[in-house]
Amino acid sequence: MMMSFFDQFASPSFLGIPLIAIAIALPWVMFPTPSSRWLNNRLITLQTWFINRFTNQLLMPLNVGGHKWALLFASLMVFLITINMLGLLPYTFTPTTQLSLNMGFAVPLWLATVIIGMRNQPTVALGHLLPEGTPIPLIPVLIIIETISLFIRPLALGVRLTANLTAGHLLIQLIATAVFVLLPMMPTVAILTAAVLFLLTLLEVAVAMIQAYVFVLLLSLYLQENV
C-alpha cells in the first residue's frame, strides 16, 4: 500500500507509545556542555558566540526589565533550530510540524507578555487597543478590531511555523518522488529535477533557521510592547 504524503507528519509510536517525547528531548542531549577548563573547544566557542550575538541583537530594543527573558529566548531559539534541522534528515520526525506543539509554545509565552503588561503598566497596555487621534465614531470598532488582532497573535505564531515547515517537507517529498519516477524514463530530466531538489533542500535549511528566529523575534516584539 502506498503511503500518503501526509503520513510523514503523523506522530510516530512504538507499541502504542508515542515517541514525540523522545523527539522533543533528543536535541537537548546533543548540545555540548561547557567544561571547567580555561579554554573551550571550537564547538563550545562557536555555540557561545552564536548565543551571545543572538541575545544582544534580540534584547537591544528592550529595557532592563525585558532582559530577564534572555535565557528563555536563547534556549527556545536553539531548541527550535535544532528540532527543525534534525527534521530535514531522512527517516526523522519533525515535532514542529504539529500545530499543537507550536501552540503550546506560543500561547503561554504570549499570555505571559500580556500579563506582564497588564500588571506593570495597565494604562499603556490597554492604550494599544486604541490608536491616538482616533475619531470618536470609530472608537468601538477599532477597539474590537485591535482586541481580535491581539488574540490572533499566538495563533499566527503557531500557524506560521507549522505551515512553513509542512510546506517545505511536502515540496521535498514531491520532488524526490518525481526524481525516482522520472529516472528510468527520462534520466536527463531526472538529473535536472535532482538539482532542483538539492537547491530546495538548501532553501529549507535556511527556512528552518529563519522560522525559529522569526518565532522568537515576534515574541520579543510582543514583550517590547509590555515592558
N, C-alpha and C positions, 0 to 999 in steps of 0.2 A: 504493500500500500504506500502510495506516495505521500510524503509529509507536506503539510500546508506550510506556506511561507511564514505564517504567524506562529508556528509551533516553537520557533526559537525563543519566543517571548514568554512561553509558559514556564512557571516556576518549577524547577526540577525537584524530583523527590526520589527517595530510595527507601524501599519497603514501607511506603506510605508516609515517610518522614520528610517534610520539606527541607531542602538543602539551601534555601535562600539565606538562612542564618550563617552558614559557613561561607557563602559568597560575600556576605557583608563583613564578616570578621576577618577574612583572609588578608585583605590589604594591610591591616594593622600589623600582621606578623611580618610583612615584607619590609617595613620601614626600618632603616638602620638606626641603632640606638647610639647616642654619643658615649664615648669611652672616657675614662678618668685620666687619660694621658693629656699632656700639654698640647700635642699636635694631633689633630684628627686626620683620618684618611681622606682621599679625594671625594668619595661619595658623600660622607657626612659634611664636608666643607661645602660641596655643591648644594646639598639639601638646606643647610643653614643659610647660605647666601640667598637661595630662592625664597625661603620663608621670610627672611628679613626684608628683601626688596618688595615682595608682595604685601607684607604688613605695612611697610612705610607708605606705599602708594595708596593702599586702601584706606588707611586711617588718617591720611593727611588732611582731608576736609573736615574731619570730626574734631570736636573739642576733647578735653582731657577725660570727661565723663564717658565718652564713647570708646576710649582706649581699653576699657575693661573687656571689650569684646574681641580683642586681638587674638587671644588664644583660640577662642571658639571659631572665628572666621578662618584663621590659618589652618586649623585642624579640619574644618569642613571642606576647605578648598583642596587640600592634599588628598583627603578621603575621596572626594568626588572625582578628581583627576585620576586617581589610581583605579577606582572602580570602572570608570569609562574606558581607560586604556586597556585594562585586563579584558574587558568585554569585546575588544576587537580581535583577540586571539581566537583561533579555531577551537570549536567544541567547548566554548565557555558560555556562561550566562551573565548577562548584564543586569544587575538589580535595579539600576536607574532607568530601565525601560518600563518599570512598573510605576504607574501613576500613584498607587497607594503609598509606596516608599517615598516618592518625591513630595507628596502632600504631607507625609509625616515629618519631613524636614521643613517644609515651607510654612505650614500653619503655625506650629509652636513658636518658631523664630519670629515670624511676622507679628503674631499676637504679643510676644514679649516686647517688641519695639513699640507697639501701640500702648501697652500697659505702662511702659516706662514714660512715654509722652504724657499720658493722662495723669500719671502720678506726679511727675516733676513739674510740668508746665501745662496744665489742662487748658488754659486760655489759648496758648499758641497751638496746641494740638487740635482743638476744636476750630481754631481760626482757619485751618487748612480746608475746612469744608465750605468756606465762603470766601471767594477771592475779593480783594479790596476793590472798592468802586463799583460793585455790582448794582445795577438798577433794582429798585425795590420790587417791582412786579416779578423779577426773575429769581429773587432770593429763595423761595420754596423749591423751585425747580432745580436750581443749582445745588442746593443742599442735598436733595435726593440723588442727583447725578454724582456728586462727589462722594456721598456715602456708599453708593453702589460701586464706584471705582475703588474705594478703599477696601471693600470686602472682596473685590475681584483679584486684588494683588496676590494673595497666596495661591489662588487657582492659576493665575497666569504664570507664576514661578514654576509650579509643578508641571503644568501642561507644556510649557516651553521646553523644559529639559527632557520630558518624556517624548514629545513629538520630534525633536531634532535627532535624538539618538535612535528612535524607532525608524524614522525615515531613512537615516543613513544605513542602518543594518539591513533594511529591506532592499535598498538600492544595491548594496554589495552582494546580497544573495541573488537578486535578479540577474545582475550582470555576470556573476560567477556561473549561474545556471546556463546563461546564454553561451558562455565560453565553452562549456562542456558539450552543449548541444551542437554548436557550430563547428567544433574541432574536427569531427570525421567528415563533414560535408564541405565546409569552406575553411581550410586551415588559415588562409591569409586574413579573412575577416575575423576568425577566432583570435589570431595574434593581436590584431588591432583592438579588439574588444578587451583582451587581457591587459593591454597597455592602458586602456581607459579605466579598467578595474584597479590597476596599480595607482593611477593618479587619484581615483576616488578614495582609495584606502588612505593615501596621504592626506587628502582633504578631511576624512573622517577622524584622523588623528588630531588634526587642528581643531575640528569641531568638538571633539571630546574635551580638549583643554579649554577652549573658549567658552563652552557652555557651563563648565564648572566655575570659571571665573565670572561669567555674567550672573550666575545664580547668587554667588556671594556678593558681587558688586551691587546688585539690586537690593539685597538685604542691608548692605551698609548705607545705601541711599535712603531706605526707609528709616534706618536708625538715625541718620543725619537730621531728618525732619523732626525727631522727637527728643533729641538731647541738646 
